[in-house]
């Protein structure tokens, strides 16, 4: 008889994923630092407020989604840096504005005073405005890093749509109008697919658009992979908000880095208030499974996206 077949266990992915997260986090931080430093002649106080809003920590989930989606499709690293930076700048601006007294009136973000507490309302608002404008300038620069002209325009359109009245801003408007209201599940989902999901979806799609297959003879195959990314993004965008609703009830301010219990305090409709805690947990698990199923056609190239789905749903902050 021959020697028995030795079945080797696969290399442990958790450590690899942690290393990947750290490496992409460094890339994202570097891109953000360069963008903030190269933004031209800036009033010192405004520049300080912008840096405070952007470089004060955070999970960088959106840049990670850009990198994972783009790498799955073979996008150039420098182009992904542009997209990752742009989407995080938009996210940072949205947090600054969401925390203002006229919006959510929050005083804690990422474990420290919110921008308007630190710099005053006027400078916080201006910093948010400036970060949004800077984001589109950075994204336009992806054309210098291997992204074709048509794909660059598509990326700008994608981020604009995700940020505007049909996306994040529209979702925030619905949220403000829904305080004290009893939304049904369809209305609640519509609000969150705009407010939170749109920018997460855009992160995945921007990563895909950075890939060289966005233009040229491989367009048909690229379109199929884009549809895979869209299914993944739809699931993970909603899952993120469901988990946020759960953590707002179960978490504490020190762990979350923001004020816990704000939704109940402000009488806002959430998945927990609508479905109950256990049903909300089940929904998060179902959406996680949908995200994993969506990336199966990508094979090993989609592994990072699956791991990010786990990170998003299983997180504690």
Secondary structure, DSSP 8 states (H G I E B T S, - for coil): ------------HHHHHHHHHHHHHHHHHHHHHHHHHTS-S--HHHHHHHHHHHSS----HHHHHHHHHHHHTT--HHHHHHHHHHHHHHHHHHHHHHTSTTTT---EETTEE-HHHHH-HHHHHHHHHHHHHHHHHHHHGGGGGT--HHHHHHHHHHHHHHHSTTTHHHHHHHHHHTTT----HHHHHHHHIIIIIHHHHHHHHHHHHTSGGGSSTTHHHHHHHHHHHHHHHHHHHHHHHHHHHHHHHH--HHHHSS-TTHHHHTT---HHHHH-HHHHHHHHHHHHHHHHHHTGGGGGGGHHHHHHHHHHHH---
